[in-house]
Amino acid sequence: DWNTLASGYRRIAEQKGLAVTVQDRIRRNPHAELLSGAANVKLWTCLERQMSEDSTKEESVKVHWTFDEAAAVAEHLAKDVGISRCLFIMGGWTEGGYDCRHPDNLPANPECGGNDALADAIRRIQTLGYVACLHDNYQDMYRDAKSWDPSHIEKTSDGSLITGGRWLGGRAYMVCAPRQFELAMRPQNLPA
């Protein structure tokens, strides 16, 4: 069964020095200790921007939560619901909104408050002892991204671009793995 396979793999990973325990991760980053036993809360779509299939036409825009409102939700969970540990994830914080214009994330979308409001919301969430997390994506690329470049996209044997899902931002294209890492490390993206 899968438990036997996982146990066998762990022994091999330990022998090769590849196994990393939770304690190892906490030693490397003490902030990680806050994740032990944490609830996982996702405000997935602060800004919902629906784009056409080819990402050229905005079809609708809806703000579900401003950054101030997102922080208020976290404060409610801590003070009124009593959740003491939480991984609080916000999606749709990026300039284009949820699943739009990837892999270009910054600046934070102005419809929800912009960079300063996002920074304030993160401070408020972290003050609760929560881990604030921002959803970003370097696997998908959309044609309306500032960094759109077909050379980043995986290709079929005939050279055509490999498409991904049809999401809010339109049709996503699949970024090849080495380029995902390069795009994530650009100075205009969030630091680690």
MARLO-591111 format. One record per residue: residue number from 0; x, y, z of N, C-alpha, C in turn. Coordinates in nm, 4 decimals, decimal comma, always signed. Example, Ala and Ser with C-alpha at 12.3 -4.5 7.8 and 13.67 -1.06 7.14 Angstrom:
pos | nX | nY | nZ | caX | caY | caZ | cX | cY | cZ
0 | +1,3190 | -0,5690 | +0,7800 | +1,2300 | -0,4500 | +0,7800 | +1,3200 | -0,3300 | +0,7800
1 | +1,2850 | -0,2250 | +0,7080 | +1,3670 | -0,1060 | +0,7140 | +1,2900 | +0,0030 | +0,7870
***
This chain:
pos | nX | nY | nZ | caX | caY | caZ | cX | cY | cZ
0 | +0,0848 | -0,1193 | +0,0000 | +0,0000 | +0,0000 | +0,0000 | +0,0888 | +0,1249 | +0,0000
1 | +0,0261 | +0,2393 | -0,0060 | +0,1039 | +0,3635 | -0,0174 | +0,1860 | +0,3927 | +0,1071
2 | +0,1426 | +0,3473 | +0,2252 | +0,2225 | +0,3666 | +0,3467 | +0,3547 | +0,2907 | +0,3393
3 | +0,3494 | +0,1682 | +0,2874 | +0,4706 | +0,0883 | +0,2728 | +0,5656 | +0,1541 | +0,1728
4 | +0,5100 | +0,2017 | +0,0607 | +0,5926 | +0,2705 | -0,0393 | +0,6559 | +0,3968 | +0,0190
5 | +0,5773 | +0,4756 | +0,0914 | +0,6291 | +0,5995 | +0,1501 | +0,7382 | +0,5700 | +0,2519
6 | +0,7178 | +0,4679 | +0,3327 | +0,8181 | +0,4301 | +0,4321 | +0,9480 | +0,3859 | +0,3647
7 | +0,9362 | +0,3084 | +0,2586 | +1,0546 | +0,2658 | +0,1844 | +1,1255 | +0,3828 | +0,1193
8 | +1,0493 | +0,4739 | +0,0632 | +1,1092 | +0,5916 | +0,0007 | +1,1806 | +0,6768 | +0,1055
9 | +1,1193 | +0,6915 | +0,2223 | +1,1817 | +0,7734 | +0,3267 | +1,3194 | +0,7185 | +0,3649
10 | +1,3303 | +0,5870 | +0,3786 | +1,4604 | +0,5265 | +0,4120 | +1,5646 | +0,5604 | +0,3050
11 | +1,5263 | +0,5505 | +0,1797 | +1,6188 | +0,5833 | +0,0709 | +1,6546 | +0,7319 | +0,0743
12 | +1,5546 | +0,8182 | +0,0948 | +1,5792 | +0,9623 | +0,1014 | +1,6716 | +0,9966 | +0,2184
13 | +1,6531 | +0,9312 | +0,3325 | +1,7403 | +0,9557 | +0,4479 | +1,8830 | +0,9122 | +0,4166
14 | +1,8987 | +0,7952 | +0,3544 | +2,0326 | +0,7457 | +0,3190 | +2,1046 | +0,8419 | +0,2252
15 | +2,0302 | +0,9051 | +0,1359 | +2,0896 | +0,9973 | +0,0386 | +2,0983 | +1,1410 | +0,0919
16 | +2,0526 | +1,1616 | +0,2148 | +2,0562 | +1,2962 | +0,2719 | +1,9520 | +1,3899 | +0,2143
17 | +1,8461 | +1,3350 | +0,1580 | +1,7425 | +1,4161 | +0,0943 | +1,6210 | +1,4405 | +0,1836
18 | +1,6078 | +1,3661 | +0,2916 | +1,4923 | +1,3818 | +0,3794 | +1,5082 | +1,5081 | +0,4627
19 | +1,4024 | +1,5868 | +0,4685 | +1,4018 | +1,7088 | +0,5493 | +1,2824 | +1,6982 | +0,6437
20 | +1,3080 | +1,6983 | +0,7714 | +1,2006 | +1,6869 | +0,8700 | +1,1386 | +1,8234 | +0,8965
21 | +1,0258 | +1,8222 | +0,9628 | +0,9624 | +1,9476 | +1,0043 | +1,0572 | +2,0246 | +1,0960
22 | +1,1248 | +1,9534 | +1,1849 | +1,2208 | +2,0190 | +1,2748 | +1,3337 | +2,0848 | +1,1953
23 | +1,3806 | +2,0188 | +1,0883 | +1,4836 | +2,0784 | +1,0020 | +1,4325 | +2,2082 | +0,9400
24 | +1,3091 | +2,2051 | +0,8934 | +1,2513 | +2,3249 | +0,8305 | +1,2374 | +2,4387 | +0,9313
25 | +1,1975 | +2,4058 | +1,0529 | +1,1816 | +2,5080 | +1,1568 | +1,3173 | +2,5660 | +1,1952
26 | +1,4206 | +2,4808 | +1,2026 | +1,5557 | +2,5329 | +1,2305 | +1,6005 | +2,6286 | +1,1203
27 | +1,5690 | +2,5947 | +0,9964 | +1,6070 | +2,6785 | +0,8829 | +1,5267 | +2,8083 | +0,8791
28 | +1,3995 | +2,8001 | +0,9202 | +1,3105 | +2,9165 | +0,9191 | +1,2153 | +2,9059 | +1,0373
29 | +1,2476 | +2,9704 | +1,1497 | +1,1635 | +2,9586 | +1,2696 | +1,0167 | +2,9953 | +1,2461
30 | +0,9905 | +3,0786 | +1,1459 | +0,8536 | +3,1172 | +1,1117 | +0,7698 | +2,9941 | +1,0733
31 | +0,8346 | +2,8899 | +1,0221 | +0,7644 | +2,7687 | +0,9786 | +0,6961 | +2,6979 | +1,0948
32 | +0,7415 | +2,7205 | +1,2177 | +0,6794 | +2,6563 | +1,3338 | +0,5332 | +2,6967 | +1,3459
33 | +0,4987 | +2,8149 | +1,2971 | +0,3605 | +2,8627 | +1,3037 | +0,2656 | +2,7784 | +1,2185
34 | +0,3190 | +2,6976 | +1,1275 | +0,2342 | +2,6152 | +1,0409 | +0,1897 | +2,4853 | +1,1064
35 | +0,2596 | +2,4416 | +1,2121 | +0,2223 | +2,3165 | +1,2785 | +0,0842 | +2,3295 | +1,3413
36 | -0,0084 | +2,2475 | +1,2940 | -0,1447 | +2,2497 | +1,3452 | -0,2277 | +2,3671 | +1,2976
37 | -0,1807 | +2,4405 | +1,1985 | -0,2516 | +2,5607 | +1,1526 | -0,3703 | +2,5262 | +1,0643
38 | -0,4762 | +2,6050 | +1,0790 | -0,5885 | +2,5983 | +0,9862 | -0,5417 | +2,6569 | +0,8534
39 | -0,6023 | +2,6130 | +0,7451 | -0,5679 | +2,6620 | +0,6121 | -0,6886 | +2,7394 | +0,5603
40 | -0,6773 | +2,8719 | +0,5575 | -0,7881 | +2,9580 | +0,5150 | -0,7473 | +3,0273 | +0,3867
41 | -0,8350 | +3,0242 | +0,2869 | -0,8040 | +3,0825 | +0,1571 | -0,9129 | +3,1808 | +0,1156
42 | -0,8739 | +3,3060 | +0,1029 | -0,9591 | +3,4030 | +0,0340 | -0,9064 | +3,4027 | -0,1087
43 | -0,9581 | +3,3130 | -0,1873 | -0,8980 | +3,2797 | -0,3142 | -0,9097 | +3,3898 | -0,4179
44 | -1,0116 | +3,4685 | -0,4125 | -1,0340 | +3,5615 | -0,5225 | -1,0667 | +3,7003 | -0,4702
45 | -0,9644 | +3,7715 | -0,4187 | -0,9889 | +3,9103 | -0,3777 | -1,0434 | +3,9892 | -0,4958
46 | -0,9751 | +3,9803 | -0,6101 | -1,0240 | +4,0443 | -0,7327 | -1,0464 | +3,9367 | -0,8377
47 | -1,1661 | +3,9333 | -0,8911 | -1,2021 | +3,8392 | -0,9974 | -1,2176 | +3,9175 | -1,1271
48 | -1,1230 | +3,9013 | -1,2168 | -1,1286 | +3,9658 | -1,3481 | -1,1430 | +3,8560 | -1,4525
49 | -1,2566 | +3,8520 | -1,5193 | -1,2808 | +3,7509 | -1,6235 | -1,2384 | +3,8085 | -1,7579
50 | -1,1455 | +3,7381 | -1,8227 | -1,0953 | +3,7811 | -1,9531 | -1,1440 | +3,6858 | -2,0621
51 | -1,1407 | +3,7338 | -2,1864 | -1,1772 | +3,6508 | -2,3007 | -1,0765 | +3,5367 | -2,3170
52 | -1,1116 | +3,4399 | -2,3964 | -1,0256 | +3,3231 | -2,4224 | -0,8834 | +3,3645 | -2,4574
53 | -0,8678 | +3,4667 | -2,5411 | -0,7337 | +3,5079 | -2,5854 | -0,6735 | +3,6181 | -2,4977
54 | -0,7356 | +3,6472 | -2,3840 | -0,6870 | +3,7452 | -2,2855 | -0,6812 | +3,8882 | -2,3391
55 | -0,7601 | +3,9193 | -2,4404 | -0,7550 | +4,0539 | -2,4976 | -0,8705 | +4,1433 | -2,4536
56 | -0,9774 | +4,0841 | -2,4008 | -1,0959 | +4,1633 | -2,3672 | -1,1414 | +4,1313 | -2,2246
57 | -1,1579 | +4,2373 | -2,1469 | -1,2093 | +4,2215 | -2,0106 | -1,3602 | +4,2009 | -2,0184
58 | -1,4084 | +4,0903 | -1,9618 | -1,5508 | +4,0582 | -1,9673 | -1,6241 | +4,1004 | -1,8412
59 | -1,5570 | +4,0935 | -1,7266 | -1,6177 | +4,1377 | -1,6010 | -1,5087 | +4,1569 | -1,4965
60 | -1,5401 | +4,2414 | -1,3968 | -1,4489 | +4,2656 | -1,2851 | -1,5318 | +4,2715 | -1,1588
61 | -1,4897 | +4,1963 | -1,0580 | -1,5616 | +4,1985 | -0,9305 | -1,4615 | +4,1912 | -0,8165
62 | -1,4719 | +4,2864 | -0,7243 | -1,3905 | +4,2835 | -0,6030 | -1,4701 | +4,2060 | -0,4985
63 | -1,4138 | +4,0941 | -0,4539 | -1,4773 | +4,0159 | -0,3472 | -1,4325 | +4,0659 | -0,2099
64 | -1,3039 | +4,0994 | -0,1973 | -1,2496 | +4,1522 | -0,0715 | -1,1427 | +4,2550 | -0,1038
65 | -1,1503 | +4,3688 | -0,0386 | -1,0361 | +4,4597 | -0,0414 | -0,9313 | +4,4011 | +0,0519
66 | -0,8109 | +4,4549 | +0,0471 | -0,7075 | +4,4046 | +0,1377 | -0,7434 | +4,4344 | +0,2828
67 | -0,8058 | +4,5483 | +0,3072 | -0,8510 | +4,5816 | +0,4423 | -0,9555 | +4,4802 | +0,4896
68 | -1,0486 | +4,4439 | +0,4024 | -1,1503 | +4,3448 | +0,4382 | -1,0885 | +4,2068 | +0,4610
69 | -0,9881 | +4,1705 | +0,3821 | -0,9207 | +4,0411 | +0,4015 | -0,8564 | +4,0352 | +0,5401
70 | -0,7885 | +4,1433 | +0,5788 | -0,7283 | +4,1468 | +0,7124 | -0,8367 | +4,1393 | +0,8202
71 | -0,9515 | +4,2034 | +0,7971 | -1,0619 | +4,1984 | +0,8933 | -1,1153 | +4,0553 | +0,9069
72 | -1,1179 | +3,9791 | +0,7977 | -1,1598 | +3,8385 | +0,8047 | -1,0626 | +3,7613 | +0,8947
73 | -0,9328 | +3,7823 | +0,8757 | -0,8336 | +3,7147 | +0,9605 | -0,8525 | +3,7546 | +1,1070
74 | -0,8754 | +3,8815 | +1,1336 | -0,8961 | +3,9277 | +1,2715 | -1,0212 | +3,8647 | +1,3313
75 | -1,1261 | +3,8498 | +1,2523 | -1,2488 | +3,7830 | +1,2984 | -1,2197 | +3,6371 | +1,3357
76 | -1,1428 | +3,5689 | +1,2505 | -1,1097 | +3,4283 | +1,2791 | -1,0333 | +3,4149 | +1,4096
77 | -0,9434 | +3,5080 | +1,4357 | -0,8637 | +3,5024 | +1,5591 | -0,9463 | +3,5417 | +1,6809
78 | -1,0156 | +3,6529 | +1,6734 | -1,0829 | +3,7088 | +1,7912 | -1,2186 | +3,6459 | +1,8194
79 | -1,2974 | +3,6215 | +1,7157 | -1,4346 | +3,5741 | +1,7360 | -1,4488 | +3,4225 | +1,7237
80 | -1,3705 | +3,3617 | +1,6349 | -1,3803 | +3,2169 | +1,6133 | -1,2800 | +3,1420 | +1,7005
81 | -1,1708 | +3,2082 | +1,7366 | -1,0728 | +3,1471 | +1,8256 | -0,9676 | +3,0626 | +1,7560
82 | -0,9466 | +3,0849 | +1,6273 | -0,8413 | +3,0112 | +1,5567 | -0,7081 | +3,0756 | +1,5929
83 | -0,6203 | +2,9974 | +1,6567 | -0,4943 | +3,0541 | +1,7047 | -0,3799 | +3,0384 | +1,6049
84 | -0,3871 | +2,9365 | +1,5228 | -0,2833 | +2,9153 | +1,4200 | -0,3508 | +2,9073 | +1,2846
85 | -0,2932 | +2,9796 | +1,1885 | -0,3600 | +2,9849 | +1,0587 | -0,2605 | +3,0165 | +0,9485
86 | -0,2711 | +2,9432 | +0,8384 | -0,2069 | +2,9794 | +0,7133 | -0,3153 | +3,0533 | +0,6350
87 | -0,3011 | +3,1856 | +0,6259 | -0,4041 | +3,2712 | +0,5666 | -0,3581 | +3,3120 | +0,4272
88 | -0,4212 | +3,2544 | +0,3260 | -0,3789 | +3,2727 | +0,1878 | -0,4743 | +3,3670 | +0,1150
89 | -0,4144 | +3,4638 | +0,0438 | -0,4939 | +3,5528 | -0,0396 | -0,4597 | +3,5279 | -0,1862
90 | -0,5603 | +3,5038 | -0,2658 | -0,5453 | +3,4952 | -0,4104 | -0,6132 | +3,6158 | -0,4722
91 | -0,5771 | +3,6464 | -0,5936 | -0,6382 | +3,7613 | -0,6611 | -0,5862 | +3,8940 | -0,6106
92 | -0,4698 | +3,8935 | -0,5480 | -0,4090 | +4,0166 | -0,4971 | -0,3250 | +4,0853 | -0,6043
93 | -0,2924 | +4,0114 | -0,7095 | -0,2014 | +4,0618 | -0,8122 | -0,2684 | +4,1699 | -0,8965
94 | -0,1875 | +4,2422 | -0,9712 | -0,2377 | +4,3530 | -1,0530 | -0,3578 | +4,3126 | -1,1384
95 | -0,3522 | +4,1960 | -1,1992 | -0,4607 | +4,1541 | -1,2870 | -0,5755 | +4,0853 | -1,2163
96 | -0,5556 | +4,0424 | -1,0934 | -0,6567 | +3,9650 | -1,0232 | -0,6236 | +3,8169 | -1,0284
97 | -0,7145 | +3,7347 | -0,9794 | -0,6884 | +3,5915 | -0,9677 | -0,6736 | +3,5265 | -1,1052
98 | -0,5660 | +3,4510 | -1,1219 | -0,5361 | +3,3783 | -1,2456 | -0,5429 | +3,4680 | -1,3695
99 | -0,4868 | +3,5851 | -1,3585 | -0,4769 | +3,6789 | -1,4704 | -0,3348 | +3,7330 | -1,4788
100 | -0,2864 | +3,7504 | -1,5986 | -0,1581 | +3,8146 | -1,6274 | -0,0375 | +3,7451 | -1,5661
101 | -0,0529 | +3,6201 | -1,5228 | +0,0639 | +3,5484 | -1,4703 | +0,1673 | +3,5349 | -1,5805
102 | +0,2928 | +3,5407 | -1,5468 | +0,3541 | +3,5323 | -1,4157 | +0,3865 | +3,6677 | -1,3531
103 | +0,3247 | +3,7742 | -1,4006 | +0,3538 | +3,9090 | -1,3505 | +0,2587 | +3,9417 | -1,2363
104 | +0,3134 | +3,9552 | -1,1164 | +0,2299 | +3,9716 | -0,9987 | +0,2181 | +4,1155 | -0,9511
105 | +0,3278 | +4,1863 | -0,9468 | +0,3289 | +4,3211 | -0,8911 | +0,3068 | +4,4255 | -0,9987
106 | +0,2475 | +4,5370 | -0,9637 | +0,2068 | +4,5789 | -0,8299 | +0,0779 | +4,5099 | -0,7865
107 | +0,0492 | +4,5217 | -0,6572 | -0,0770 | +4,4681 | -0,6053 | -0,1924 | +4,5420 | -0,6726
108 | -0,3037 | +4,4718 | -0,6927 | -0,4109 | +4,5336 | -0,7704 | -0,4702 | +4,6552 | -0,6993
109 | -0,4877 | +4,7627 | -0,7736 | -0,5393 | +4,8862 | -0,7147 | -0,6864 | +4,8763 | -0,6742
110 | -0,7629 | +4,7888 | -0,7411 | -0,9051 | +4,7757 | -0,7066 | -0,9255 | +4,7293 | -0,5629
111 | -0,8293 | +4,6572 | -0,5090 | -0,8389 | +4,6073 | -0,3713 | -0,7591 | +4,6916 | -0,2728
112 | -0,6931 | +4,7964 | -0,3213 | -0,6231 | +4,8868 | -0,2308 | -0,4797 | +4,9177 | -0,2680
113 | -0,4175 | +4,8378 | -0,3530 | -0,2808 | +4,8651 | -0,3954 | -0,1750 | +4,8166 | -0,2986
114 | -0,0498 | +4,8508 | -0,3296 | +0,0664 | +4,8003 | -0,2548 | +0,0629 | +4,8338 | -0,1067
115 | +0,0348 | +4,9601 | -0,0720 | +0,0374 | +5,0003 | +0,0688 | -0,0701 | +4,9283 | +0,1494
116 | -0,1898 | +4,9163 | +0,0922 | -0,2983 | +4,8470 | +0,1622 | -0,2664 | +4,6986 | +0,1788
117 | -0,2028 | +4,6381 | +0,0784 | -0,1645 | +4,4974 | +0,0901 | -0,0592 | +4,4805 | +0,1995
118 | +0,0402 | +4,5674 | +0,2023 | +0,1444 | +4,5592 | +0,3062 | +0,0826 | +4,5750 | +0,4447
119 | -0,0124 | +4,6675 | +0,4596 | -0,0796 | +4,6865 | +0,5880 | -0,1599 | +4,5617 | +0,6269
120 | -0,2297 | +4,5021 | +0,5310 | -0,3089 | +4,3816 | +0,5586 | -0,2177 | +4,2676 | +0,6043
121 | -0,1038 | +4,2515 | +0,5385 | -0,0099 | +4,1452 | +0,5770 | +0,0411 | +4,1686 | +0,7188
122 | +0,0735 | +4,2927 | +0,7526 | +0,1177 | +4,3229 | +0,8903 | +0,0084 | +4,2877 | +0,9909
123 | -0,1159 | +4,3231 | +0,9603 | -0,2266 | +4,2935 | +1,0515 | -0,2439 | +4,1423 | +1,0697
124 | -0,2335 | +4,0680 | +0,9608 | -0,2490 | +3,9223 | +0,9663 | -0,1354 | +3,8606 | +1,0470
125 | -0,0137 | +3,9053 | +1,0251 | +0,1006 | +3,8507 | +1,0976 | +0,0977 | +3,8888 | +1,2450
126 | +0,0418 | +4,0042 | +1,2776 | +0,0291 | +4,0452 | +1,4180 | -0,0560 | +3,9455 | +1,4965
127 | -0,1448 | +3,8767 | +1,4264 | -0,2296 | +3,7757 | +1,4910 | -0,1526 | +3,6469 | +1,5208
128 | -0,0290 | +3,6379 | +1,4753 | +0,0482 | +3,5141 | +1,4864 | +0,0203 | +3,4195 | +1,3713
129 | -0,0507 | +3,4688 | +1,2689 | -0,0821 | +3,3890 | +1,1510 | +0,0311 | +3,3999 | +1,0494
130 | +0,0370 | +3,3023 | +0,9607 | +0,1264 | +3,3094 | +0,8457 | +0,0452 | +3,3667 | +0,7303
131 | +0,0845 | +3,4844 | +0,6843 | +0,0194 | +3,5466 | +0,5687 | +0,0861 | +3,4929 | +0,4431
132 | +0,0065 | +3,4518 | +0,3469 | +0,0587 | +3,3913 | +0,2255 | -0,0133 | +3,4506 | +0,1047
133 | +0,0631 | +3,4834 | +0,0014 | +0,0062 | +3,5370 | -0,1218 | +0,0201 | +3,4344 | -0,2329
134 | -0,0910 | +3,4016 | -0,2965 | -0,0888 | +3,3063 | -0,4073 | -0,0253 | +3,3729 | -0,5288
135 | +0,0769 | +3,3073 | -0,5837 | +0,1306 | +3,3498 | -0,7122 | +0,1498 | +3,2261 | -0,7982
136 | +0,1841 | +3,2454 | -0,9242 | +0,1842 | +3,1338 | -1,0177 | +0,2869 | +3,1605 | -1,1271
137 | +0,3826 | +3,0698 | -1,1395 | +0,4846 | +3,0809 | -1,2444 | +0,4752 | +2,9647 | -1,3423
138 | +0,3711 | +2,8868 | -1,3302 | +0,3486 | +2,7727 | -1,4175 | +0,2681 | +2,8139 | -1,5397
139 | +0,1786 | +2,9104 | -1,5223 | +0,0928 | +2,9570 | -1,6305 | +0,1418 | +3,0923 | -1,6811
140 | +0,1233 | +3,1158 | -1,8103 | +0,1513 | +3,2472 | -1,8682 | +0,0335 | +3,2825 | -1,9585
141 | -0,0064 | +3,4086 | -1,9489 | -0,1184 | +3,4579 | -2,0292 | -0,0678 | +3,5574 | -2,1322
142 | -0,1382 | +3,5650 | -2,2430 | -0,0952 | +3,6522 | -2,3518 | -0,0938 | +3,8004 | -2,3139
143 | -0,1700 | +3,8401 | -2,2123 | -0,1690 | +3,9820 | -2,1745 | -0,0679 | +4,0133 | -2,0640
144 | +0,0144 | +3,9161 | -2,0271 | +0,1189 | +3,9415 | -1,9277 | +0,2249 | +4,0340 | -1,9880
145 | +0,2759 | +4,1245 | -1,9067 | +0,3823 | +4,2142 | -1,9539 | +0,5021 | +4,1347 | -2,0036
146 | +0,5252 | +4,0198 | -1,9440 | +0,6419 | +3,9390 | -1,9790 | +0,6098 | +3,8279 | -2,0800
147 | +0,4932 | +3,8365 | -2,1474 | +0,4570 | +3,7323 | -2,2437 | +0,5733 | +3,7107 | -2,3408
148 | +0,6137 | +3,5846 | -2,3532 | +0,7231 | +3,5496 | -2,4428 | +0,7058 | +3,4032 | -2,4803
149 | +0,6723 | +3,3745 | -2,6052 | +0,6507 | +3,2352 | -2,6462 | +0,7715 | +3,1446 | -2,6217
150 | +0,8920 | +3,2019 | -2,6081 | +1,0086 | +3,1169 | -2,5826 | +1,0051 | +3,0548 | -2,4429
151 | +0,9196 | +3,1073 | -2,3541 | +0,9055 | +3,0508 | -2,2193 | +0,8111 | +2,9303 | -2,2158
152 | +0,7337 | +2,9119 | -2,3212 | +0,6246 | +2,8143 | -2,3201 | +0,6727 | +2,6768 | -2,3675
153 | +0,6212 | +2,5726 | -2,3010 | +0,6466 | +2,4352 | -2,3466 | +0,5889 | +2,4206 | -2,4871
154 | +0,6520 | +2,3336 | -2,5662 | +0,6072 | +2,3162 | -2,7042 | +0,5883 | +2,1685 | -2,7357
155 | +0,4995 | +2,1425 | -2,8295 | +0,4798 | +2,0064 | -2,8782 | +0,5913 | +1,9749 | -2,9777
156 | +0,5965 | +1,8523 | -3,0243 | +0,7015 | +1,8119 | -3,1191 | +0,6948 | +1,8913 | -3,2489
157 | +0,5769 | +1,9446 | -3,2844 | +0,5681 | +2,0257 | -3,4068 | +0,5947 | +2,1741 | -3,3817
158 | +0,6293 | +2,2099 | -3,2558 | +0,6646 | +2,3482 | -3,2235 | +0,5492 | +2,4351 | -3,1774
159 | +0,4273 | +2,3797 | -3,1729 | +0,3145 | +2,4624 | -3,1271 | +0,3155 | +2,4723 | -2,9745
160 | +0,2617 | +2,5838 | -2,9256 | +0,2615 | +2,6120 | -2,7814 | +0,1654 | +2,5196 | -2,7087
161 | +0,2051 | +2,4741 | -2,5896 | +0,1189 | +2,3877 | -2,5081 | +0,0299 | +2,4757 | -2,4216
162 | -0,0986 | +2,4550 | -2,4359 | -0,1950 | +2,5324 | -2,3594 | -0,2309 | +2,4599 | -2,2312
163 | -0,2725 | +2,5399 | -2,1341 | -0,3233 | +2,4875 | -2,0085 | -0,4733 | +2,5111 | -2,0031
164 | -0,5216 | +2,5355 | -1,8833 | -0,6647 | +2,5539 | -1,8638 | -0,7149 | +2,6891 | -1,9107
165 | -0,8459 | +2,6979 | -1,9209 | -0,9141 | +2,8245 | -1,9497 | -0,9585 | +2,8779 | -1,8152
166 | -0,8845 | +2,9778 | -1,7627 | -0,9111 | +3,0317 | -1,6307 | -0,9663 | +3,1724 | -1,6423
167 | -0,9740 | +3,2431 | -1,5307 | -1,0280 | +3,3794 | -1,5342 | -0,9522 | +3,4684 | -1,6324
168 | -0,8217 | +3,4489 | -1,6439 | -0,7404 | +3,5325 | -1,7313 | -0,7453 | +3,4945 | -1,8772
169 | -0,8243 | +3,3963 | -1,9127 | -0,8292 | +3,3465 | -2,0494 | -0,7554 | +3,2139 | -2,0578
170 | -0,7032 | +3,1835 | -2,1741 | -0,6312 | +3,0585 | -2,1943 | -0,4897 | +3,0724 | -2,1394
171 | -0,4528 | +2,9820 | -2,0507 | -0,3177 | +2,9798 | -1,9956 | -0,2287 | +2,8959 | -2,0864
172 | -0,1025 | +2,9318 | -2,0907 | -0,0009 | +2,8549 | -2,1618 | +0,0968 | +2,8027 | -2,0578
173 | +0,1475 | +2,6828 | -2,0780 | +0,2302 | +2,6148 | -1,9794 | +0,3771 | +2,6554 | -1,9940
174 | +0,4311 | +2,7169 | -1,8888 | +0,5701 | +2,7602 | -1,8888 | +0,6595 | +2,6388 | -1,8629
175 | +0,7676 | +2,6256 | -1,9400 | +0,8579 | +2,5122 | -1,9184 | +0,9268 | +2,5288 | -1,7823
176 | +0,9577 | +2,4172 | -1,7179 | +1,0033 | +2,4167 | -1,5783 | +1,1240 | +2,5058 | -1,5511
177 | +1,2320 | +2,5008 | -1,6295 | +1,3458 | +2,5885 | -1,5968 | +1,3090 | +2,7368 | -1,6024
178 | +1,2210 | +2,7734 | -1,6928 | +1,1792 | +2,9138 | -1,7043 | +1,0901 | +2,9553 | -1,5871
179 | +1,0149 | +2,8607 | -1,5297 | +0,9326 | +2,8934 | -1,4127 | +1,0213 | +2,9479 | -1,3016
180 | +1,1314 | +2,8800 | -1,2763 | +1,2237 | +2,9213 | -1,1717 | +1,2835 | +3,0577 | -1,2048
181 | +1,3241 | +3,0788 | -1,3289 | +1,3800 | +3,2075 | -1,3706 | +1,2792 | +3,3200 | -1,3509
182 | +1,1550 | +3,2966 | -1,3901 | +1,0513 | +3,3993 | -1,3766 | +1,0244 | +3,4319 | -1,2297
183 | +1,0241 | +3,3285 | -1,1454 | +0,9992 | +3,3504 | -1,0026 | +1,1107 | +3,4321 | -0,9381
184 | +1,2316 | +3,4203 | -0,9876 | +1,3473 | +3,4863 | -0,9266 | +1,3684 | +3,6291 | -0,9771
185 | +1,2845 | +3,6784 | -1,0675 | +1,3027 | +3,8138 | -1,1203 | +1,2883 | +3,9163 | -1,0079
186 | +1,3637 | +4,0258 | -1,0138 | +1,3564 | +4,1259 | -0,9073 | +1,2201 | +4,1934 | -0,8957
187 | +1,1377 | +4,1917 | -1,0023 | +1,0072 | +4,2562 | -0,9941 | +0,9016 | +4,1677 | -0,9269
188 | +0,9410 | +4,0472 | -0,8839 | +0,8481 | +3,9603 | -0,8109 | +0,8773 | +3,9663 | -0,6622
189 | +0,7954 | +3,8994 | -0,5844 | +0,8120 | +3,8996 | -0,4387 | +0,9399 | +3,8280 | -0,4004
190 | +1,0095 | +3,8758 | -0,2990 | +1,1235 | +3,7988 | -0,2487 | +1,0726 | +3,6700 | -0,1831
191 | +1,1615 | +3,5743 | -0,1601 | +1,1239 | +3,4443 | -0,1039 | +1,0381 | +3,4608 | +0,0196
***
